[in-house]
Amino acid sequence: MDSELEAFIPLLPRADLSDPVTARKNLAELAASVPAPDTSDMEIEDRTVPGDPAVPVRVYRPRGARGAVVWMHGGGWVMGDVDTEHPWASRIAESSGEVVISVGYRLAPEHPYPAALDDTYTVLTWAVEHAAEWGVDPERIAVGGHSAGAGLAAAVALRARDRQGPPVRFQLLNQPGLDDRQDTWSARQFTDTPWMTRDKLTAAWRHYLGGAPATPYAAPATPYAAPSRADDLSGLPPAYIATAEFCPNRDEGIAYALRLLQAGVSVELHQWAGTFHGSQALLSADVSRRQHAELGAALRRGLAG
């Protein structure tokens, strides 16, 4: 493991997803302690996207932006909102120079699948229809996210393809959660890795898909819930996929990247050596700063041309 990251492991909080309310409170406190980048060169606005129900978003608009990303926070579909995502969404806007639309989708277990996906799709449709309002090209709209949010981004790209819905230019998938089956090597071996453990991942999927402990998931895991289950990945937008070495999600992200390539989709894959799930939040580490810079650069490349 990267030595700068390893030094922080004893200090990391252990989120217990069996108690979502407390987990959300702890994440909010942690996010509040993270310094945000300089946002003086961008406009930031909280909006409400009409829908059933309406969806809160926070829009980051750097000067000169030509494209936008509909961005979903992590948190295992259970934690997080536009406030906890502020340090990270603002960084992507700052490093990419593109508009970031951070989505406050509904959370499980109160709102299991497909609530979060429906909210995300609503915002994607709105973003394309209102692109001129942000001064961006409606043909330059990407989807992206961290962890569970990256899984949502992949799922909304699938839905948009299958429904012949709003055009998606690019997918920015950071440490995506894509497969509820947890049968990859990394999912089976990394049972107690920092921040994300197998038990925590199981609890997240159970909250998202519904069901009580020790029972089958209540909702069927369709490809729109777990994109790794999709049989056909052809016709999807180009993607940047980043994985962390010591992460249960690692191998499903790599496998998804390979399947996209085999389906004729252009993919850039970066496996970050020495990192763990969510370790880019430790901003003092050189590898974390490089990860954030690359996410912005990848988005800028994906929306170029």
C-alpha positions, -999 to 999 in steps of 0.1 A, spaced: 0 0 0 11 36 -6 30 46 25 13 81 27 -21 64 27 -12 36 50 -3 61 78 -40 72 79 -56 38 82 -58 37 120 -76 71 119 -103 61 94 -139 60 107 -157 27 102 -191 33 88 -217 8 99 -244 7 73 -267 -13 96 -275 21 111 -281 44 80 -290 75 101 -258 75 121 -238 66 90 -252 97 72 -244 119 102 -208 107 104 -203 112 67 -216 147 69 -192 155 97 -163 140 78 -172 159 46 -174 191 65 -138 187 76 -125 184 40 -113 217 25 -130 227 -8 -109 241 -36 -110 276 -47 -144 282 -63 -140 319 -70 -138 314 -107 -171 295 -110 -208 300 -103 -224 276 -78 -262 274 -76 -286 250 -59 -316 241 -81 -346 218 -80 -352 196 -111 -389 191 -117 -399 155 -115 -419 129 -95 -405 137 -71 -384 168 -77 -346 162 -75 -322 187 -57 -290 194 -76 -260 217 -71 -246 232 -103 -210 242 -106 -203 264 -136 -167 274 -144 -161 302 -168 -158 290 -204 -173 256 -198 -183 238 -231 -197 206 -216 -212 192 -184 -213 160 -163 -243 148 -144 -224 137 -113 -235 111 -86 -220 110 -51 -208 78 -34 -220 64 -1 -233 29 -9 -267 43 -21 -273 50 16 -253 80 25 -245 114 10 -260 144 -6 -250 175 -25 -234 190 7 -212 160 15 -202 158 -22 -193 195 -24 -155 191 -18 -153 165 -46 -178 179 -71 -162 214 -69 -128 197 -75 -140 181 -107 -154 214 -119 -122 232 -110 -98 206 -126 -119 199 -157 -133 234 -164 -166 218 -172 -201 222 -156 -208 197 -129 -244 189 -119 -242 172 -86 -274 151 -80 -291 147 -46 -308 114 -55 -330 96 -30 -313 72 -6 -319 36 4 -332 19 24 -361 43 26 -361 46 -12 -346 14 -27 -339 8 -64 -350 22 -88 -355 55 -70 -319 67 -73 -318 56 -109 -351 74 -117 -338 106 -101 -305 104 -121 -323 98 -154 -346 128 -146 -316 150 -141 -298 138 -172 -329 145 -193 -332 180 -177 -295 187 -182 -297 180 -220 -329 200 -224 -314 230 -204 -278 228 -217 -281 262 -234 -289 277 -200 -254 268 -188 -239 278 -221 -229 242 -230 -235 220 -260 -263 194 -254 -241 169 -273 -214 173 -246 -232 159 -216 -214 131 -196 -224 110 -166 -201 101 -138 -197 94 -101 -178 78 -73 -184 42 -61 -222 37 -59 -226 69 -78 -204 55 -106 -226 24 -107 -256 48 -111 -238 66 -139 -232 33 -157 -268 23 -152 -282 56 -165 -260 52 -196 -275 18 -202 -311 31 -197 -304 61 -220 -291 37 -247 -320 13 -244 -347 40 -243 -330 60 -271 -331 88 -246 -309 118 -240 -275 115 -256 -246 107 -233 -211 117 -246 -189 100 -219 -189 80 -187 -165 89 -159 -166 60 -135 -144 62 -104 -142 29 -84 -177 18 -96 -200 -5 -78 -214 -26 -106 -221 -62 -95 -243 -73 -66 -231 -109 -69 -197 -102 -53 -181 -132 -69 -149 -117 -83 -115 -124 -68 -112 -90 -52 -147 -92 -37 -140 -126 -22 -105 -118 -10 -107 -82 3 -130 -88 32 -115 -63 56 -98 -37 35 -97 0 46 -130 19 44 -148 -7 22 -152 -42 34 -172 -71 20 -198 -69 48 -202 -32 42 -206 -38 5 -232 -66 12 -252 -42 34 -251 -15 8 -265 -38 -19 -291 -51 5 -303 -16 13 -303 -6 -24 -321 -37 -37 -343 -42 -6 -346 -72 18 -338 -80 54 -306 -95 66 -301 -132 57 -329 -131 31 -326 -127 -7 -327 -92 -21 -363 -80 -25 -357 -65 -59 -343 -84 -89 -309 -73 -97 -315 -61 -133 -287 -45 -154 -301 -11 -144 -294 -19 -108 -261 -39 -113 -247 -29 -147 -223 -59 -148 -254 -81 -154 -260 -65 -188 -255 -90 -216 -249 -63 -243 -226 -34 -237 -224 -23 -273 -234 12 -283 -225 27 -249 -206 60 -246 -168 60 -242 -156 55 -206 -128 63 -182 -128 37 -154 -106 40 -123 -101 12 -98 -82 10 -65 -58 -19 -58 -71 -28 -24 -109 -25 -31 -136 -52 -33 -150 -35 -64 -116 -36 -82 -121 -66 -104 -157 -59 -114 -145 -25 -126 -117 -40 -146 -140 -67 -160 -165 -41 -171 -138 -21 -188 -127 -52 -207 -162 -61 -217 -168 -25 -230 -137 -28 -251 -148 -61 -265 -182 -46 -273 -164 -19 -294 -166 9 -268 -135 31 -263 -122 28 -227 -94 43 -207 -87 22 -176 -65 32 -147 -58 8 -119 -43 29 -91 -15 9 -74 -13 11 -36 -47 27 -31 -79 16 -14 -116 24 -19 -121 61 -13 -85 68 -4 -85 98 -27 -102 116 1 -68 118 19 -57 149 0 -23 151 16 -11 120 -3 5 126 -37 -14 97 -53 -47 112 -42 -38 146 -58 -29 128 -90 -62 109 -89 -82 141 -86 -63 158 -113 -67 128 -137 -105 127 -131 -107 163 -143 -84 157 -172 -103 126 -183 -136 145 -182 -121 173 -202 -108 149 -228 -141 130 -229 -161 161 -237 -136 175 -262 -138 173 -300 
